[in-house]
């Protein structure tokens, strides 16, 4: 199975310090192909960090991370299988993207990652309760 091509919406501290460390431990399951943040400097910094680390793991197969400041472009991109933005799940599903529902915000990164794997296969909202 090919890795899920993931678009990351929001490149702040939670993404850098919580979600990315969990995702990078599973390069066979996920590849970050796009990143979005309202602040161009934050998204560039995150994309550069991801590219360096992903390339170190799978140098021949990694493409540059697409950089955006408008999350709707990630939702419209047919090359992206899933997004990780926890606030705009209805738009993700409306655009045919997978989306884990984290309404309770009390799940481990491992639970979220497995829900993303499941939802990407089915293109639906997965409730983690």
C-alpha positions, 0 to 999 in steps of 0.5 A: 500500500502506498503512503497516504499523501497528507496535507497539513493545515496549520504549522504551529507548535502542536503540528511541529511538536506533536503531530509531525513526530508521530507521523514521521515514525510511519513513513510507510503510512504517510507522506506530507505532500503539502503544508498550509499556514496563514503565516508564510514564514511558518509554512516555509519553515515547517515544509523545509523541516519535513522535506529534510526529514522525509528525504533522509528516510526515503530520498528517491521517492520524496517530492518537495512539500507544496506550500500554501497560505489558503487551506482551500487549495489543499482541499481542492488538490486531487493529489492529496488523500487526507488533511489533518486540520481539526477545525474544518472537517466538513469542508474536507469531506465535502471536497472528498478528503478524509478527516478524523473527527477529534471533537473531544480533543483528548486522543493520542497521536497514535489514535489520530493516526490510525483513524486517518489511515482508516478514513483515508481508505474510506473517504469519510469522517471517522469519530474517534470516540 
